[in-house]
Amino acid sequence: MAKNVKPRVKVPKSAAVGESIVIKTLIKHKMESGQRKDKDGKTIPRSIINRFVCDFNGQNVIDVSLEPAISTNPFIQFEAVVLEAGEYRFFWYDDDGSVYEKTKKIAVG
């Protein structure tokens, strides 16, 4: 597991039924490409977030494959239409097998 990984998510607390909302995500992660060397000349192992997934009430909203060229602390922004109240679940998958998760609820009104 990479050190100091912190996912952040911004979802409105509520929205009207049928409203399109903007969801912003950022995960603090160094994103090592596996091509750099440490001070002793040893290769630093590759460690990147290689996949991002967002589900709403168990239904997939977005599923993105990320490649080594992605920047440090990847930021992903997308839109979603709110049809009901519920919970968004966000997952970031790391090369080392770690999965980082965050949840956010949204109300309708």
Secondary structure, 3 states (H helix, E strand, C coil): CCCCCEEEEECCCEECCCCEEEEEEEEECCCECCCCECCCCCECCCECEEEEEEEECCEEEEEEECCCCCCCCCEEEEEEECCCCEEEEEEEEECCCCEEEEEEEEEEC
